[in-house]
Amino acid sequence: MSILDPLPVNLHDKKIVCSYVNATSKIQIARITDVPQWYFERVVFPGQNLIFEAIATAHVEIHTGMMASSILSDTIPCVQLQVEEASCALPSWVPIRSIDDAPLDTPTELLNLPEPEVVS
């Protein structure tokens, strides 16, 4: 997750993996300030998917960039942004193959992959 800002090791809360997508046309800042002895802040460009680690009780503040300033536009509980598996953050068109699978001989073999299972 975030190698530069690891969560403090002394936290007793459950660590979760979260995903936030900037669905606007403006640059945003994602900021977590309610975890003791830890501060998280990232720039999120339009259309970008931000994957990060947090604790279940934390909240991410979304600040939207305006001309020479920013406005707090949303505060989201991190538990609402939690993802179950790293693979669910990938677009559905990305083929997921096991490490044990033999490498593809030609790129056209990608076209012959079976349809992925739909998980509800």
VENHUCOR-V135251 format. One record per backbone hydrogen bond with DSSP energy under -1.0 kcal/mol. CO is the residue of the C=O (numbers start at 0). NH is the residue of the N-H. If there is no record, write none. Layout:
BEGIN
((CO NH) (CO NH))
END
This chain:
BEGIN
((0 2) (7 10) (13 55) (15 53) (16 82) (17 51) (19 49) (20 22) (21 46) (26 64) (27 43) (28 62) (29 41) (30 60) (31 39) (34 37) (39 31) (41 29) (43 27) (44 47) (47 21) (49 19) (51 17) (53 15) (54 57) (57 77) (59 75) (60 30) (61 72) (61 73) (62 28) (63 70) (65 68) (68 65) (70 63) (73 61) (75 59) (76 79) (77 80) (80 18) (85 88) (86 89) (90 93) (97 100) (105 108) (106 109) (107 110) (109 112))
END
